[in-house]
Amino acid sequence: MMENTMKKTFVCILTAIAVFSLSACATKVTRVGASQQRDLSGRWSMTDVREMAGSLLNDCLASSRVDRLVQDWRRGHRGQNPKCIVGVFRNTSSEHIDTNILSDALETAIMNSDRLDFVASGDMREQLRNERQEQQTNASEATAARLANETGAAFMLSGTVQSMLDSEGSRSFRNYIVNAQLANVETSEVVWRGRAEVTKEIIRSKSRA
């Protein structure tokens, strides 16, 4: 009887240890809001993208020259907003930066500005053109989208993303710079240039001996 009791006790102890070990090693996941600031490494983050995209577009639309061009366009096109296309933002830094995220944020900012309208660019435009072409063969004549009927863009927004790093010991400064320009599609005239940047101070804890 005593031997059986000891075996049961031993099994219970092993089970408890196993459960504790598994719970200690379990991965913890916590959902965070999309707008919540997250900056673990000091590198390029979604917070940087949102802030810089908003700053650039606000600066662009606050330009008296751009405002004059927008008003002139509206007068000549029955009050409609000029159309803008987001071109390429080249990553000229030494880091891997997905500039498509910045382009998407700028497109959203343009849509929400109520001063400029956005027309599809890049892959989406190619998909739409392919779909229209497919409809010429496979859709009924009454419902097929017409060819050569796209809304042309009046302006193109493009630019570059750069980064700089200055460090000494456990302290470093990481600087991200986005240079942007707005150009007239018809004349290739650059009507606005802007710059947004963010600098982060990073202090890493010294390893203990």
N, C-alpha and C positions, 0 to 999 in steps of 0.2 A: 504494500500500500504506500509506504513511505517512498519507495523507489518510483512509483507511478506519479506521485505528487511532485517529486523533484523533476521528473521528465517534463511534466506539464508546465511547471514553473519556468524551466529552461527554455521550452518552446515559446512561451509567452514573452520571455525576455528577448529572444532572438527576433520574434515578430515585431516587437516594439522598436528594436534597434533598426530593423529594416524599414519600417514605416517612417521613422524619424529621418533616416538617411535619404530616403526618396523625397520627403517633403523639403529637406534642406537643399537638395540639388534641383528642385523643380524650377522651371523658368517662370518668372513673374511678368505678366503683360498688363499694362494699364493704358486704356484709351485716353487720348488727349484731344482737345479741340483743334480744328484745322487752323484757327487764328492764333493759337497759343505759341509763344516764342519758345523755340527749341534750339539750343546751341551748345552741343557737347564738346565739339573739337575746335571750334573757332573757324571752321571752314565755311565755304559758301552754303547757305541754308535757304529754306523756303521763306523765312522772315526777311532775309536780304532781298530775295526776288520780289516780294510784295512791296517792300518799302521803296526799292529803287525804281520799279516799274511805275508806281504811283508818283514818285518824285519827278521822273523824267517827263511823264505825260502832262502833269500839272505845269511844269516849267515850259513845255512846248506850247500849251494852250494859253499860257499867260503872256506869251510873246506878242507884242503889238503887231509885228509883221505877219505872223501866222493868223492873228485875229482879223487883220485886214484882208488877207487872202480868203479866209473862210467866209467873211461877209460878202466879198466880191463874188465868190462862187455861188452863194445862196441867191444873190440878186439875179444872176444869170441862169439859174436852174430852178426857178419856181420855189424858192425857199428850202430846197433840199440840202442836207449836209454833204460836203465833199466826201468821197470815198477814199479810204486809206488801206494800204496793204502793208503787212509787216514782212520785211525782207529778212535777209540773213544777219544774224548777230554772231560774228566770228569770235571764237575763243582764242585769244592770243597769249593767254597765260600758260604757265608750266603745269597747271593743275588740270585734271579732268573735270570740266564743267559742262553740264548738259544745258546748252543755251536754248533748247526748245522750250524749257520751262519758263525762261524769261520771255520768249516770244509769246507763249500762251498767256502769260500775265499781262503783257502789253496789249494783246488783242482784247482781253477782258476789260482792261482799263479804257480802251478806245470805245468799246460798246457802251460802257457806262458813262462816258463823258458827255453825251448828247451834243457834242460839237462836231465830231467826226463819226462817220460810219465805217464799218470794217467789211472788207470783202475777202473771201477765202484765198488762202495762199498755200504754197507748197504742196504737200501730199493731198490735202483735201481738194484743192483745185484740180489736180490731175484726176482724182477719183470722180469728181463731178463731170469733167470732160469725157472720161471713159463711159460714164453712165449715160450721158446724152448721146454719145455715139452708138451705144448699145440699143437705145430706145428707137433710133432711126430704123433698125431692122426688126426689133422684137415687140415694140409697143404699137398700139393703134395710132393712126394718123391724128386722131382727135386729141389724144393724151400725150403724144411724144413731145418732149421739150425741144424747142427750136435751137438750131445751131447758130453760132455767131451772134448771140443775143446776151452775152455777159455784160454786167455793169462794170465799166472800166474804172480803175482806181486813179484818182487825181494826184495822190501823194504816196510815197513809199518811206517807211521808217526802217532804218537799218543801223548797224553799229558794231562795236567790239566790246569784249569783256576782258579786262586785264586784272592781274593780281600782283602784289608786292609783299615781300616778307622781310622784316628786319628783326633779328633776334640776337640775344646775348644771354648766355647761361640759361636760366629757367624762365626768362621773360622774353616775350616776342610780341611784335605788332604785325597783324595781317591786314592788308589793305586791298579792297576790291573796288574796281573802277569800271563803270559802264559809260562808254562814249556813244552817243546816238546822234543821228542826223535825219532830218526830214527833207525829202527832195521832191520836186515837181516831176511827175512821171513823163509828161509831154516834153518839157524843156531841159530836163536833167539839172535844173537849177537847185542848189541846196538853199532852202529857205529858213532853216533853223538848225543849230547845233546845241547839244546839251550834254551835261555830264552829271552823273550821280555816283557817289562813293560812300563806302562804309569802312571804318577802321575798327579793328578789334584788338584789345590788349589781352594776351593770353599768359597766365602765370601757372606754370606747372610745378606741382609739389616736388620737393627734393626727395630722392629715395633715401630711406633710412639705412644705415650701416648694419 
